[in-house]
Each structure stands twice: as C-alpha cells, then as structure tokens.
Amino acid sequence: MNRLGSAPVGAIAETTFGGRIRAARKALGLSQQDLADAVGCGKSYLCVLETQPDQHPSAGRVMCLAKVLGVTVYELMGEPNPWALASAAVEDRKFIESYLKLPPVDRRRMRRLLVVLEE
C-alpha cells in the first residue's frame, strides 16, 4: 500500500487508460496536482494522460502511477492479471474469460450484481 491509500475495488472500471487513472485518482480524493506531485510529473502531463486516448507513457511512469494509486499495473492498463488467473480453478478461469469477452455495459452490470451479493 502507498502512503495515500489505495483505490477501492471496482473504482477503475473504465474503458480507457486515462479514465482508469482519473477514476482511481478521484476514488482516493486526489486532485490532478496531488497525483502529479506524488508521481513526479507536471499537472498538464497528467491532464493529457487522463483526457487524450492516444498517449503512451513509459513503463516506469505506468508503474509509478499504479504504485501511488494503490492499484496493480494490470488494473491500470485494463488487463487481467495473468498470475491471478493462472492460480484460479478451471471453472473460475472459464468464467473470467467469458466475463472479459462481455461488452463494458454488461461487465458493469455483473460488478453491480457482485456488490449486491456481497452485502
């Protein structure tokens, strides 16, 4: 965990890299300036990352963002964690693979269903 905490599970259910940064940042209650200072970049660069989908930050920058936001690089990149999937039971892997093929709107519905089930 970083000194700022970590984004709540499901906080970065966005479809773009920038959207995931913004969602995780807001989930932590950070301003763009707060995150830029913690990561060591300019606020304007962070704004570009959050709003322009064709940005390709360095691997080091992505790792730093993930660490400060308290999420994995996989979560920030919108990719499944291959290590978590490899250790899952066969039926769970099939479920996860099917889930990942769903359109974003159906994934959001599934996540909301899980929240209800957890209550």
N, C-alpha and C positions, 0 to 999 in steps of 0.2 A: 504494500500500500504506500502511496506517496503522502507527502505532508498535507496535501489538500483534501484527502479522502479519495473516494472512488465513485464513479458514476453508478447509479442504481442499475440493476439488471434490467434490460429492456429499454434503457434510456437512449440507446443509439440505434433504434430500429429505423434508420433512414436508408434511402437508396443510393445516396451519393457520399463520396468521401467527405466533402465539405459539410454536408448535412449531418454526418455522424460526428464530426468534430464539434459543430455548433451544438448538437443535442447533448453531447457529453459535457461540454463546457457549461451549458445552461443548467444541466442537472446538478452540477457542482456549485452553481451560483456564481460562476466566474464571468467577469467581463472579458472582452477581447484583449484589453490591455493587461489584465491579470494573467491570462494564459500566455500571451506573448512574452511577458516578463519572465514567467516561470520556465518557458521553453527557450528563451534567449533569442527571440526574433522580434521583428517590428510588428506593430499592430496592423499596419497596412498589408504586410505579407500574410498575416493570419486572416485578414478580411478577404484577400484574394483566394486563399485556400478554401475558405468557407463558401464563397459565392461563385467561383468560376470552376466548372467541372473539368476543364482540360489541364489542371495543374498536376505536376508530377514531382512532389517533394522527394528529397533524398531519403534513403532508408534510415539514416541516422536521425533525420528530422521526424520521420514517422514514429520511430522507436521512442524518441523523446516526448512527442505528443502523447503517445499511448501511456507512457510511464506517468506523466504529470496528470493525465485524465483518469488514471487508475483503471485502464482497460487493457486488453491484450492488443497486440498489433493486428491479430486476426479480426478481432471485433472492429477495430478502427478501419480496417481495409474492407470490411463486409464479407469476410471469408470464413468458412468453418475452420475450427482448429483441428488440424489433422491428427494431433496427438489425442485429443479427447475422443474423436470419432474412432480411432484405432482401438481404444480400450473398451468401447461400448459393445454390448451384446449384439448379436447379428440382427435380431428383430428391431433393436433400437437404431442401429445403423440404417436399416431399410427405411424406418420411419423418418429419420433425419434427412436421408437422401430424398425422400418423397416431399418432405416439407420444403427443402431447398428448391425444389422444382416449381413450387406454388408461386403464383403472382403475388406481388407485395401486399395487395389488399387482403388476400386470403391468409398470408402469414400474420398480418396484424390481427385478424380475427382469431387465429389459433393462439396467439400470445395472450389475447384478452381472455380466451377460454381458460388458459392455464392459470391466469391470475384468479379467476373465479374459483377454480378447483383448489387452489392453494389456500383460500380463505376458510 
